Amino acid sequence: MSTEANYQELFALQHELQLLGSIESILEWDQRCYIPSQAHEYRSDQASYIALMRHQKGTAKRIGELLDGLTAAGMGASLEPRDVNVREWKRDYEKRCKLPEDLVSEMTKTTSFAQSVWGEARARNDFAAFQPWLEKIVALKRREADCLGWEAEPYDALLDQYEPGAKTAEVAKVLGDLRERLVPLVKRIAGSSKRPDTSVLRRNFPPDQQEEFGKAVATAIGYDFTRGRVDETTHPFCITLGPKDVRITTRYIPDHVNGALFGTLHESGHALYEQNLPAEHAGTPMADAVSLGIHESQSRLWENIVGRGLPFWQKWFPSAKDHFSELRNVSLEDFVFAINAVEPTFIRVEADETTYNLHILLRFELERALMNGDLKPADVPGAWNEKFKKYFGLDVPSDAQGCLQDIHWSAGLLGYFPTYSIGNLNAAQFYEKAVVDIGEQEDNFRNGVYAPMLDWLVKNIHSHGRRYKSADLTKHVTGKPLSSDALMRYLEKKASYWYGV
Ligand SMILES: [Zn+2]
């Protein structure tokens, strides 16, 4: 058979996987947004049935034969779309085939039970109850890493699932460097006599007004509601159900405006990436996102760099005052200072953009030690609290506010945390380069004009799909490897403006 016929056959098989994956996503979206409380059990049967079907079809021998044939014919070697597709399909296929079915099902069973144990353990501040499950999960993850294969350290195999091509040692270097610069900056800010009044964010903000305002902002930055929608959930997320169906969720807290405001902006940033992947390559890796870290760079860019900036609010604050009467006696400067408050706190998801990365660092260091066997699950609380004191200067009052706060480990998501910081670092580095390429954007933001920014992101990032690995994309776009420089320049400039330090 000709290479062309083989490629078409492979495309058809991959299309089936894509369809099954998007059906799984619809089931998941409904389960997280609307499902009646008693319907979960049957839904989980439906979801595992489709997942099993996808796994079986995805590991079919025929896919391997076609990939081998196409690779032997020289495909997969260049950065042309079809070559990229073959290369990435091969990567996905090999990963799927490396994981034995008994490990996959053991992991699913363990993590689904561990999540409910974790929920109770956190509520009762009882690490001992969670500890045996953490031990089990760490052991399973080490087995998973061995199956996937690694060279330098097992954590590489886990990280690679979320950030393809990333190496633990390289990420550790960039994050370690960031830590050395962040800890003193946070201290300097803590020593400033300037303090924002964050109580202005905790007034009465009617949810229907929050919804209307959030939708107006999302539309303005480019989110296309004819190919998406916004619903309400406790934990906001963005999910793609098909090439023309990218949905987001947000939350409306009546006495705290941040949740909806920045939740919507953040998820819209993710959605802009998904909505602007090249439509002509739909159904192939050329129309997929690169990695979680690059995805997060898009959400953080819109949420923080654009959405927490003074120019953005010069445009939107008058409209915010129209929507929320309790903001009418608040000045623009006081409001923007409040949304840029920097304060060490115990909970990651409530952290500001400066201290946030320290939360990630701490988790990354512990995960790496767990996977290397340098840290025993039993010693996690002690190690957590010691690092917290070092980085934040605070004594952790309870494990519930410490090592038990996140769902990730109980869900088996080791290797995931660093992608949040990779996102923050990339957001700043991309933005600096955009300004070099298309000029300072502050006047545009002041006027509510976002198209030049979005067009730059589409051209430089979205349009490539999975053509480049995360680290290569950063280098290709910005001309430099990922470093802490751009993010530190950005955070220091803000600290100097608001806190005078
Ligand atoms: Zn995100």
Residues whose N, C-alpha, C, O or C-beta is under 5 A from the ligand:
A	BS01	ZN	E296 S299
